[in-house]
Amino acid sequence: MITSDDELKITRERISYLLDLLARLRVGSRPEEVALVTGGYRADVERMQREVLDYLTQPVTPTTARAG
């Protein structure tokens, strides 16, 4: 769970990294392997995107802006 803007920034950087990795795996893997090698990364991206959306749709409080 994301609890601060700093954690939000880190999570968004991780999502970006994993999306780039998925793009490379898609090109560099044999077609029959793509689902196998990308499944775990996809699940991580989806989980982190949910966390980002949950955080961004909550009201700002003094502790969430710079906690952590």
C-alpha positions, 0 to 999 in steps of 0.5 A, spaced: 500 500 500 502 506 498 502 511 504 506 517 501 508 521 495 515 519 495 512 511 495 508 513 489 514 516 485 517 510 486 512 505 485 511 509 478 518 508 476 517 501 478 511 500 473 515 504 468 521 499 468 517 493 468 513 496 462 519 497 458 522 490 461 515 487 458 516 490 451 523 487 451 521 480 453 515 480 448 520 482 442 526 477 445 522 471 446 519 466 442 511 466 441 510 460 445 514 463 451 511 470 451 505 468 456 510 464 461 515 469 461 511 475 462 505 473 466 509 474 473 511 481 471 504 483 468 501 481 475 506 486 478 504 491 474 497 490 475 497 490 482 502 496 483 497 500 478 491 498 483 495 501 488 497 507 485 489 509 483 487 507 490 492 512 493 491 518 487 483 517 489 484 518 496 483 525 499 490 529 501 492 529 508 498 532 512 501 525 513 500 522 506 503 528 502 510 527 505 510 521 510 515 515 509 
